[in-house]
Amino acid sequence: MKHLISIKDLSREEIEFLFNLTDRVKKNPPAYADRLKGMTLGLIFEKPSTRTWASFQAGMNELGGESLYLGPHDIAMGKREEVRDIARVLSSYLAVFVLRTFLHRTITEFARYSAKPVINGLSNISHPCQALTDVYTILETFGKKDAAKINVVYVGDGNNVLNSLLLLFAKTGLTLRYATPRDFAPKAALLKTVKTLARRSGAKISAFTNPREAVRNAQVIYTDVWASMGEENQAEAKKKNFRGFQINQNLLRGAAENVKVMHCLPAHRGEEITNQVMEGSHSLIFQQAANRLPVQKAILLYLLTSIGSNLEVK
């Protein structure tokens, strides 16, 4: 049994397998329509969700399975009942779980006691499903040939999304530059892990505090909200720290002519990204969002069937 709690849980070969499987699922959905028949997915969410909830539920349904949503008022993990007790009980009913939590340790504790696979649908330090979709979208757009030469730049907060992107780029030998305000960079422990992984894979990871320097000749510019869910009380203060980090037409002028812009959504238009960029010809945002569905389906198939037993797509 495998879990997907962090990109660290996947080898480079498993990541490449998931991308190849996503291609197959996306091109021929009927071929996988009954693979998860008789199985039920548990969606345990402490936070609101649009794409994660909808893509996993739709994906499970399209693979022949069913879904059960348990929101914060339904289950109250750790308050009404201990996480370990919930994990033991629900894993005797359900086939797989997606957890979306405030604290990463809630997911790791649930997985420790669960008899079924657990997927991280977002925590305060990791968002692996989003990162997998992002890199899949980049490779789909630019092609896998010479993938290491694609100049991808993340501009914004050193949050859970950037953490997962750093791990994924470092594992797969790709190139990522990231620009964050000095006090909002990723944690030193994570960067140490990323450095070790990059040394093995040949990935090129570079840090900046000046977004204009970072986006020079960029082919992809990626951003996220400055204040994540649970940080609403920091929103106004963060606006001051992130001046100059907005993705707008002026910033795009320093990038490659046909630069693509990505955002994991939801977006705060007028803050980290302008409406003009979101709706403009450079935007890859809604293709990126659409790809959440085939990527989630590939993840479910990998964890719940023997399809990936020898890492060959069948």
PyMOL commands that set and color helices and strands:
alter all, ss='L'
color gray80, all
select helices_A, chain A and resi 7-9+12-27+29-32+51-62+72-75+83-90+104-113+128-142+147-149+160-172+182-184+188-201+211-214+232-241+249-252+275-278+285-290+292-304+306-308
alter helices_A, ss='H'
color red, helices_A
select strands_A, chain A and resi 40-45+66-70+96-100+118-122+152-155+175-179+204-208+220-223+260-263
alter strands_A, ss='S'
color yellow, strands_A
deselect
rebuild
show_as cartoon
